[in-house]
Amino acid sequence: MTTLHITVGDRAQLREDTLQFVQDTESDEETEDDRAVLQFGSYNDLVDSLTPLRLELIQAIATEQPSSMREAARLVDRDVSDVHADLKHLEVLDILELKEGGPGGAIQPVVPFDKIEMHIDYPLLDDVDTDSTPASAD
């Protein structure tokens, strides 16, 4: 099963992880973690990119495997131009691929994942020490 792991983390850590990935790739080192990971800098970035309509679209494509953008729009009962914009956004995020060569030259949306897992670290207080022992509720 292929899983896309989505995380939310701070931008400094995201930048550091990206630089490390580029260095590993340039030096042809194998990374320990071959998982597909998409990291957003903030919770707001996540909800702006993965709206309920886009998640419904991703699931419809994964389930029904439409042969064109128009067919994908029919699956979710939405306007083709709106679905086209969402598909382009999701392609930039590497959540799906837009493959040429469908029936009649159509562009076919393909979701290369079977599952999406999300990990959201949402601190309620600023500067909270996450390694400290939680207080007892007694």
URGIDA-V285629 format. One record per backbone hydrogen bond with DSSP energy under -1.0 kcal/mol. CO is the residue of the C=O (numbers start at 1). NH is the residue of the N-H. Records with the same first field share a line. If there is no record, write none. Layout:
CO = NH + NH
This chain:
2 = 114 + 115
4 = 117
5 = 38
6 = 119
7 = 40
10 = 14
11 = 15
12 = 16
13 = 17
14 = 18
15 = 19
16 = 20
17 = 21
18 = 22
19 = 23
20 = 24
21 = 25
22 = 26
23 = 27
24 = 29
25 = 28
36 = 5
38 = 7
40 = 9
42 = 46
43 = 47
44 = 48
45 = 49
46 = 50
51 = 55
52 = 56
53 = 57
54 = 58
55 = 59
56 = 60
57 = 61
58 = 62
59 = 63
60 = 64
61 = 65
68 = 72
69 = 73
70 = 74
71 = 75
72 = 76
73 = 78
79 = 83
80 = 84
81 = 85
82 = 86
83 = 87
84 = 88
85 = 89
86 = 90
87 = 91
88 = 92
89 = 93
90 = 95
91 = 94
97 = 110
99 = 108
102 = 105
103 = 106
106 = 102
108 = 99
110 = 97
115 = 4
117 = 6
119 = 8
129 = 132
